[in-house]
């Protein structure tokens, strides 16, 4: 039977085992550390330690987020570190000073493990593996500080923001798919840590999004691995400054590549379907609040890309197709922003989403035809798949209205078949591109996950949870397929 000391150490030991520094440490040493530690459950904005306070405990973050900062002469906070779960606070200070030189405060509710520093030093002195891990942690911290000094002066702000995000991702990234990280602090705090203004940080995120390197959803950032891979040097090593190749498309007569034009024209197809889906979710009271926000966002994105086309150098034929899209969009926008409760409105939104899709498809097809290259055609094919992902979610949601099952079932079957055919076409075209092949494999996996969600329950009798699962699977698939479109656009350069 375990002793009282052993029983009291069970919870801290379990938490300690989750800290990378203590992984696989011998049980007796973990018990010694567990008996000498406290588990602190702290609310947000609570001090962990202050400058001048004697260092009696070493602190490890189990969950939550903590900022470590110094106060400058004018009492302005200088953020030194945004501590993430699994990390130790003020590592260098704990092992080299008798009192803290910095402050630490929780950013959100956090769980902190506080270990008596004399016991920690004793255990480290007896464990060569643990000692080496601490040495590596100090070396990594020193290297990061040196790298930060260099990049602060030589790299663009966008590169520094990307480096911060990659630091959050660690070694999780693969060649394709996405790596999701969570911003554990507010944008203001992160901007302070990077020594930039909050609005500059927001602009950098937007530019990285425009490049297709990240997708931002609140505090979640999805790093698109394949877009990052083709931007990095083949030989590895320290990455050079990231160049922003696709500039904001504004200004009269601005030129863009044929592939970029096809991509932009094709985005309207996908957005026409996403807007209908968001509208339908509001009408059916499915996550209505967030769906309203999404609808406004999609309307803004649609009109932003329309403005880019308005400013671009288009042939008379393309300008005519653009005019057709603009006319149907005005009616569609009016229906989307009207009262969503009536059956007649639902019919009108659905029909106008189809008309907008047709007009946008003609515009994209005309742009691809004018380019006259296989590469531009592939961008259009990839763009069709992007639209089909959004279309299937829309068809599923609108099947909840009566008298639509047969028609929408046929459209769904056609969409599934086209997606499969398009995947084969894209795979054959890019057989010699490992990046494209890896990304297509991710798309295929996500596609099967999406189909499983669609087929889990009849669309004409969906439960709330099933419907939300379909929408979530559609969103995840869309992020990956949108990256595929951007990848094929980039492969044409």
N, C-alpha and C positions, 0 to 999 in steps of 0.2 A: 504494500500500500504506500502511495507517495507521501512524503513528509509534508508538513504545512508549508515549508519554504518552496517545495517543488510544486504544490498546488497553486500557490500564489504566483508562481512564475509561468504557469501554463499559458495564460493569455499573452503576456509580453513576449514569451518565446515564440508563439505562433506568429505574432506580428514581426518580430525580429527576423524570422526565417524568410519573410517576404521581402526584406531589404537585400538588394543584390550584394552588398558588402559582406553580409553574413550567410550567404547561400553555402550550404554544405559544410558549415563550421561544425566541429565535433560537438556532439550533444552536451557533454559536460561543460564545455566552454560557453555554449549557448545558454545553458542553465545558469551559469555564473553571471552572465550578462543580464539574463532575465530577472534574476533576483536583485540586481542592482539598478533596475530601471523603473520608471513610472510611465504610464500611458496617459497622455493629456488629451482630453477632448475639448478643443477650444472653439469658441464662436468666431465669426469673422471680425477682423479689425481688433484683434487682441494681441498685445505685446507678448512675444516669446522671450526675448531678452533685450537689454538696452546697452548702449555704449557705456563703458566704465564698470559694468557689472562683473564681479569675479566669475571666472569660468569654472563652475562646479559640475556641470552636466554637459554632455554632448547630445545634440538634438538631431533626430532623424524624422523626416516627414513620411508618414504612412499613407495619408490621404489628404486631399485638399490642395491648397496653394499658399505659399508664404513669400513675401518680399523681404529681401535684406537690403538695407540702405544705409547711407551716411548722411549726416546733416552738414551742409556747406555753411560757410560763414554767415550767409544771409538767411539761414534756417530753411533753405530750399532742400528738399529731398533729392538725393542722387541715388537712383536705384542701382545697386551693385549686382543683384542676382534675383531671379525669379525661380524659387526652389520648387522642384517637381517631386511627386511621390517617389520614394526610394532613395532620395538624395540626403546627404548630411548637410547641416547648416554650418556655415563659417568654418569649413574644414581646416584651413590654414591657421585661423585664429585659435582654434581649440588645441592644436598641437604645437603652437609656437608662442602663445601669450598667456598671461595670467588673468587678463580681463578683456572683455569684448571691446573692439574698436568700432563696431557697427551695431545697427538696430535690426531686429527681425519682428515682423508683424504678420499675422494671418490675413490673407486676402479674402478668404471664404472659410466656412466651418472646416476645421482640419483636425486630424488625429496626429499627434506628435509623440514619438518615443524619446524620453529623456533618460540617458544612461549616465550614471556617476562616472565622471571623467577619469578618476583614479583607477576604477575597476576596468574601464575600457583600455587604458594604457597598460595595465597589468596583463590583460588577456592578449592584447596585440603583441606585447613583448614576448609572449610564450608561443605565439602562433605565426610561423613564417609565412604561411599562405595569406593570412589576414593582414600581416604587415606589408606584404608585396601588393595586395589590393589597395591598401591605403596609399602606398607610394605611387601606384598607377593613377589613383584618383587625384593626388596632388599634381602629378605630372600633366594629366589631362587638363586640370584647371589652369595650370601655368601656360600650357600650349594654347588653350582657348583665349587667355588674356593677351598673349602675344599676337595671335591671329586677329583678335578684335582690334588691336592697335593698328595693325597693318591695313585691315579692310576698312577701318573707319576713315582712313585718308585716301585709299586707292580705289575702293569699290563704290559703285553706285548704291544709292539707298535701297533700290529694289533688290540688289544682290545681298545686302546686309539683312533685309527682311527674310529673304529666302533662306539664308544661312541659319537664321534663328529658327525657322520652321523645320529645317532639316535636322537641327539639333534636337528638337522635340521628337522627331521621328526616330532618331537613333539609327540602329542597323536593321530596321524592319523592311526597308524598301526592296522591291524586286524590280525586274526589267519592265513589267507591264502592270496593269491594274492601278490601284490607288492605295495610298497610305494615309490613314486618317489620324490627325492629331487634334488635340483640344487646347484652345487658348485658355490656360488656367488663370489668367488675369485679364483685367480690362485692357482695351486698346490703348488707353492713356498710360497705363503702367508699362505696357510692353514698349510703347514709343519712348517713354522715359528711359527704360533699360537700354534701348538702342540709340539713345541720345538724338532723337528726332522729334519733330512736332507730331501730335496725334493725327492731324490732317494729312501730313506727309506719309505716315504709316498707312492710312486708309487709301491714299492714292497708289502706294506701292502694291497693296493687296489687289486693287482694281487692275493695275497693269499686269500683274502676274496672272490674274484671272483672264484678262484679254489674250494673253499669250497661251492660254490653255494649260498652264503649269499647275494651277490650283483651282479649286472650286470652294468658295466660302459659303457656309451655311451657319449663320450665327457665330457661335464660338468653335464650331467644328470646321476644320480646314482639311479638304481632301487633296493631297498632293498626287498629281497625275504622273506616275512614275515614268511612263514611256516618253512623255514630252520633256521631262527633265533629263532622261538618259540621252536623248539625241542632242541636247544642248550642252552636255558635258564633254570634255575631251576624251577621246578614245583611250588614251594611255592612263587615265586616272590622275591621281595627284591633286594638287590644289587647283580648284576651279578658278578660271579667270573671270573678269567682270561679265555679267550677263547682259547681253545687248537686247534692247527692246525693238525687235525687228518689225513688228506690225504696229505702226504708229496710229494714233487716234485719227480716224478718217473724217476729217472735217475740212471745210474749205472748198471753194468751187473748183470743179474740174480735176479733183484729186484722182491720181491713177492708182490702181491696185492690180495685183497679179490676177491672171485669169482664174486660178484655183481659189484665191481668196474671194473673188467676186462670186463664184459658184457657191462657196460656203455661206457667204452672207445672204445671198438670195434664198438658199435652202433653209436657213434658220427660220424664216417666216413659216415654213411648213410645220416644223416642230412646234413653234410657239402658238400657232393657230390651234393645235390640239391640246397643248398644256393649258391654255386659257379656258377652253371648254371644260376640261377636267376640273380645274379650280372652281369655275362657276358652278358646276354640277355638285361639287362637294359642299359649297355654301348652300345651295338650294336644298340639299338633302341633310343639312346640319351635321356634316362629317368634318370635325376639326374646323368649324366654320371660321373662327378667328384667324388661325394661321392660313387658311385657304383664301380669305380676303386679302391678306398681305401678299400671298403668292400671286393672286390674280393681278393686283396692282403692279407687282414686280414684272410679270410677264407682259403686261400692257406697255410698261415703260421700256422693256427690252425690245419689243416689237417696233415701237415708235422710234427708238434710238437707231435700230438698223435701217428703218425706213429713211431716217435723216441722213445716214451714211450713203445710202443709194442716191438720195436726192442730190447730194454734193458730188457724187462720182461722175466720171466721164463715161456716159453710156451711149451706145448706138441708138439710132432712132427706133429700131425694133425693140431693143431692151427698154428704152424709155416708154414705149407704148405698153409693154407688159407691166412695167412698174405702175403706170397710170391705172391699168385694170385692177391691180392689186390694191392700190390706194382707194379706189372707189368702193370696192367691196369691204375694205377695212373700216371705212367710216360707218357703214351700216352695222358691221359686226361689233365695233366698239360700243355703239349706242345700245345694242342688245345686251352686251356683257355688263354694262353699268346700270341697266334697268332693274326692275323688281324681279327677283328670281323665283317667286313662288308659283307662278301660273304655268299650266301645262303648255299654253300657247307660246309662252316665252321660251320654255325648254325646247320646243320644236324649232323656234326661230334661231336660238343659239346654235343648236345642232346643225341646222341647214346652212347657216352662215359660216360655221366653222368648216364645213365641207367646201363651200364656195371659196373661202379664203385659202384653204389648202390647195384647191385646184389652180387658183390664180398664182399662188406662190410657186407651185410645181412647174407651171408653164414658164415663169420667170427664171427659175433655176435651170430648167432644161434648155431654155434659149441661151442662157449664159454659157452652159457647157457646150452646146452646139456651135456657138460662135467661136469658142476657144479652139475647137477642132482637134483636141488632143486626147489621147487615152487617159492621161493623168487627170485632166479636168473632168472627164466622164467618171472616173473612179471617185473623185470627190463628191460628185452628184449621187453616185450609187451609195456611198457611205452616208451621205445626207438623207437619202431616202430611208435607210435603216434607222437613223436617228428619229425621223418623223414616225416611223412605224411603231417604235417603242411607246411614244406618246399617244399614238392613235389607238393602240390596243387598250391602254388604260382608259381612254375616253369612251371607247365602245363598251367596255365593261360597265362603266358607271352609268351611261345612258340607257343601258339595257334594263335598268330598274324602272323605267317608265313603260307603261303598257303598250302593246301592239308594235313593239320594235324587235322582238327576239329574233324572228326569222331573218329580217334584213340585216341586223347587226351581226348575227351569227355568220352570215355569208361574208360580210366585210372582214370579220375577224379571221376567218379561215384564209381569205385571200392575203391578208396582211402577214399572217404567219408563214405562208408559202413564199411570199416575196422576200421576207427577211432571210429565210434559209437560202434561197437562190442568190441573193445579193452577197451573203457571206461566202459562198463558194466562188463567186466572181472576184471579190476582193482578195481572197486567199490565193487564187491563181495568179492574179496580177502582181502581187507582192511576195511571190515565193522566195525571192532572194533577199528579203529584208527581215532579219531576225526580230527587229523591234515590232514591225507590223504583224508578223506571225504570232509573237507573244501576246500582243494586244488583242488580236482576233480570238485567241484561245480564251482570254479573260472574258471577252464579249460572249463567246459561246457558253461559258459556264454561267454567266449572269443571265443569259437568255433562258437557259433551262430552269434556273431558279425562278425567273419571272413567269414562265409557263406553268410551273408547279403551283405558284400562287394563284394564277388565273383559273386553273383547273380544280382547285381545292374545293370550290363550291359553285353551283350554278349561278351564272351572272344575273338571271332573272329572280333569284331568291338569295341574294347575298346577305350575310350578317355584317354588322358594323365592323367587327374585328377583321373579317376576311377582306372586306373592301379596303380597309386601311392597310392591310398587308399587301394587297395588290398595288396600291399607290406607292408604298414604300419600296417594293421591289422594282417598280417602274422607274422611280427616281434614281435608284442605285444603278440600274442598267443604263439609264439615259446619261449619267455622268461618264460612264465608261465609253459608250458609243459616241458621245460628243467628242471625247478625246480622240477616238478613232478617226473622225472626220478631220480634226485639226492635224492629226498625224499624217494623213494622206495629203492634206494641203501642203504640209511642210516637206513631204517627200518629193514634191514637184520642184522644189527650189534647187 
